[in-house]
């Protein structure tokens, strides 16, 4: 049986105003457009790296299943 990928819920809790352009693009690439926006993603190595890059702007929560 295949191992299920972990899922995470990502919430934008700090504004991107005044942040570096690469951080703004990373937040947009995660699918976060507005403050308090929430997206659910599978935790792949690329998503994990994106989260690390903007960890000071987002809140992460693991999802069951």
N, C-alpha and C positions, 0 to 999 in steps of 0.2 A: 504494500500500500504506500502511495506517495506521501511524503511529508508535506503538511499544509504550511504555506508561507504565513509568517506573522503579519498582522495588519496593525497599523497605527492610525490614530486620529490626531491630526495636526491642526492647531488653532493659532491664528495670528493674533498676538496679544500686545505687540508694540508696533508703532508706526514705522514705515520705511522712509519717512521724510528725514532728509539729512544723512542718510546712510549711503555707503558706497554703491555705485551703479551695479557692480557684480552681485551684491547682496539683494538689491531690488529685483534684479533679473531672476535670481534664485527663488525668491519668494513668489514671483509671478509664475515661474516654471512649476512650482509645487501646486499651482492652481489657486493661490490665495490672492484675492483681489482687494478686499476691504478688511478693515479692522474687525476682529472677532469672527472672521470667516473660518469655516471648518471644512477640511477635506479628509477623506479616508484613503490611505494608500497601502499597498503591500510593501513590506520592509525589505527592499532589495539593497544591495551594496551602494548603488547610485543614489537612491533616495536617502539612505543613511548618511552619505556624505553631504548631500544637500542640507539635511537637517542640522548636521554639525556646523555647517558654514553659517547658518542663521539661527543657531540655538538661543541666542540672546533675544530674539524677536518672537519666537514661537513657544507653544506649550505642547508637549507630546504625551499621548496616553495610549497604552497598548489595548487592543481590542481582542476579546475572546473569539475564537473561531475564525 
